[in-house]
């Protein structure tokens, strides 16, 4: 059971992180082809809502499931607890910072265009918030791969 959950856990991590990594690439390309910007922003929202976020949820469930599986590490293990705290931070950032900013960015683009001050402000905020995910996410990946002991 543990090995099966671990396989699913790794697959969900690849899907979640992989989709998230594409957002910056898509948005950078759309910045050079502004006629596609609205489509790209809506695509990023679609990918986030339908693939990345569900994969993160399943990642959490399979991770917790492994701690209850025979031969699984206890949930109180340092690297698991630290990763869960960082995961909670990422969820908070996604729900309360990134998702609302992306929704408002799409609305501002549709209402006033990409050159409007509101859209430009939201695009900068989106880039900062999106980029700020990298540090806690890399720390979670480090904890999961290297399993440091304190």
C-alpha positions in Angstrom: 0.0 0.0 0.0 2.8 2.4 0.9 4.6 2.0 -2.4 1.4 2.5 -4.4 0.6 5.7 -2.5 4.1 6.9 -3.0 3.9 6.4 -6.7 0.6 8.4 -6.8 2.2 11.0 -4.6 5.1 11.5 -7.0 2.7 11.6 -10.0 0.6 14.3 -8.3 3.7 16.3 -7.4 4.8 16.2 -11.1 1.4 17.3 -12.3 0.9 20.1 -9.7 4.4 21.6 -9.9 4.7 21.0 -13.6 1.6 22.9 -14.4 2.6 25.7 -12.1 6.0 26.0 -13.8 4.3 26.5 -17.2 2.4 29.6 -16.0 5.5 31.9 -16.1 6.4 30.6 -19.6 2.9 31.1 -20.9 2.6 34.6 -19.5 6.0 35.7 -20.8 5.1 34.5 -24.3 1.7 36.3 -24.1 3.5 39.4 -23.1 5.2 39.4 -26.4 2.0 38.6 -28.2 -0.6 40.7 -26.4 -3.5 39.7 -28.7 -3.3 36.3 -27.0 -3.0 37.6 -23.4 -6.7 37.1 -22.5 -6.7 33.6 -23.8 -3.5 32.8 -21.9 -4.7 34.2 -18.6 -7.9 32.2 -18.8 -5.9 29.1 -19.7 -3.6 29.6 -16.7 -6.8 29.9 -14.5 -8.3 26.8 -16.1 -5.0 24.8 -15.6 -4.8 25.9 -12.0 -8.4 25.2 -11.2 -8.8 21.9 -13.0 -5.3 20.3 -12.8 -2.7 21.9 -10.5 -5.0 22.5 -7.5 -6.7 19.1 -7.5 -3.3 17.5 -7.9 -2.1 19.5 -4.8 -5.1 18.2 -2.9 -4.5 14.6 -3.9 -0.8 15.2 -3.1 -1.8 16.1 0.5 -4.1 13.1 0.8 -1.6 10.6 -0.5 1.1 12.1 1.6 -1.0 11.8 4.7 -2.1 8.3 3.6 1.5 7.2 3.5 2.0 8.1 7.1 -0.8 5.7 8.1 0.3 2.9 5.8 2.3 0.0 7.2 6.0 0.9 7.1 5.2 4.6 6.5 7.0 7.3 8.4 5.1 8.8 11.3 3.3 12.1 10.6 5.3 13.7 13.5 8.6 13.2 11.6 10.4 16.5 11.3 10.5 16.7 7.5 6.9 15.8 7.2 5.7 18.3 9.7 7.9 21.1 8.2 6.6 20.2 4.7 3.0 20.4 6.0 3.5 23.8 7.5 5.0 25.1 4.2 2.2 23.4 2.3 -0.4 25.3 4.4 1.5 28.5 3.7 1.3 27.7 -0.1 -2.4 27.0 0.1 -3.0 30.3 2.0 -1.0 32.2 -0.6 -2.8 30.5 -3.4 -6.3 31.0 -2.1 -6.0 34.5 -0.7 -3.3 36.1 -2.9 -2.8 34.4 -6.3 -6.3 33.3 -7.2 -8.0 36.6 -6.4 -5.3 38.5 -8.2 -5.6 36.4 -11.3 -9.4 36.8 -11.3 -9.1 40.6 -11.0 -6.3 40.6 -13.6 -8.5 38.8 -16.2 -11.4 41.2 -15.4 -9.2 44.3 -15.7 -7.9 43.1 -19.0 -11.3 42.4 -20.4 -12.7 45.7 -19.1 -9.9 48.2 -19.8 -7.1 46.4 -21.8 -3.6 45.5 -21.0 -2.3 49.1 -21.0 -4.7 50.2 -18.2 -3.0 51.2 -14.9 -5.2 48.6 -13.0 -4.2 45.8 -15.3 -0.5 46.8 -15.1 -0.7 46.9 -11.3 -2.4 43.5 -11.1 0.1 42.0 -13.6 3.0 43.2 -11.4 1.3 41.8 -8.3 0.6 38.5 -10.0 4.3 38.2 -11.1 5.5 38.9 -7.5 3.0 36.6 -5.9 3.6 33.9 -8.4 7.4 34.2 -8.0 7.0 34.1 -4.2 5.7 30.6 -4.4 9.1 29.3 -5.5 10.9 29.5 -2.1 8.4 27.5 0.0 7.8 25.1 -2.9 11.5 24.4 -3.3 11.8 23.9 0.5 9.0 21.4 0.4 10.7 19.5 -2.5 14.0 19.6 -0.6 12.3 18.1 2.5 10.5 15.4 0.5 13.7 14.4 -1.4 16.3 14.6 1.3 14.2 13.9 4.4 16.6 15.8 6.8 16.6 14.8 10.4 16.9 17.3 13.2 
